[in-house]
Amino acid sequence: MESDKKNWTLGEVALLSRQTSQINKKYEYLMTSRYICIREATEGQRGILLKVLGKTAREDIIMQGGRPFCKDDKFEGLYSDTYYSFRFPSVEELKEVLDILKSDEALLKVFEEAGMHINPVSTFWVSDTASRLFFLKKPQYYDASLGQLVATSDNETHYRLTIAYFYKSQIFW
């Protein structure tokens, strides 16, 4: 069952309308399309929506505003183009999501049925970065089987997820 309301139940597919958040003149974060509810909102706790974007290679990630960015969508303007990326989760957000997925086999089946394969003991890109110098940041990934954050090399591919939160008819990301 798919829904476009703003209060979802566990395992429900959420259809989110397109929203963007500007990073700079040419780059924006994007939230749109199908997410799956992995935690319902309760009094005092926001609900979680998860979208699995598949596996992404390191070469497809650039840095914008000090954070990892993928060119997921593009708007061709008259004078310049605007690029859109789904936001990468932080390590803390990712760990919370993986804990939920590891403890619920039925939820993993919902993702399979929705065409969003995910292995919760794999590796995942995160928004946390590594750097030797302030301006030379590199993307990192989280290895769920080791429980560690790892600096990446050039030829690696890892899962990419994006997360949205909801509470009392409002969506946060």
C-alpha positions, 0 to 999 in steps of 0.5 A, a space after each residue: 500500500 502506498 500513501 502520501 499522508 504524513 503519518 505512516 505505519 511500519 512497512 508502509 510506502 510513503 510517496 513524498 512530494 519533491 522538496 529541495 534544500 540549497 547548498 549553494 547556487 548550483 547544488 541542492 539536496 533533494 527529497 522525493 519519491 518512495 520511502 518505506 516507514 521503518 519506525 512509526 512516530 509516537 509521542 516524543 519520538 519521530 518516525 523514520 522513512 528510509 529510501 535505498 538508492 542502491 550501490 554507488 561507486 566512489 567515482 560518482 561522489 563529489 564534495 559540495 559544502 564539505 559533504 558528499 554529493 551525487 548528481 542524482 537529478 539535474 535542472 537545465 537552466 537558461 544560464 546555469 544548471 542545478 544539480 540535486 542529490 539525496 542527502 547522505 545519513 550520518 553514522 549515528 543515523 545509519 546505526 539507528 536504521 541498521 539496528 531497526 532493520 537487523 531486528 525485523 526480518 519482515 521489514 527487510 521483506 518489505 524492502 525486497 518487495 518494493 525493489 529496494 534490496 538492502 543487506 544490513 551487514 554490508 557497507 554504507 556511504 555516510 555524510 561523515 568525512 575524513 581529511 588531512 587538511 580542512 579543505 581536502 575532505 574525502 567521503 567515508 563509509 560505515 562497515 556494518 559487519 566491523 562496526 567501524 567508519 572507514 576512509 575510502 579508496 577510489 574504486 569502492 562501491 557501497 550502499 547508499 541510503 537516504 533518511 527522512 523523519 516525520 512527526 505530527 504531520 511534518 517531515 524533517 531531513 
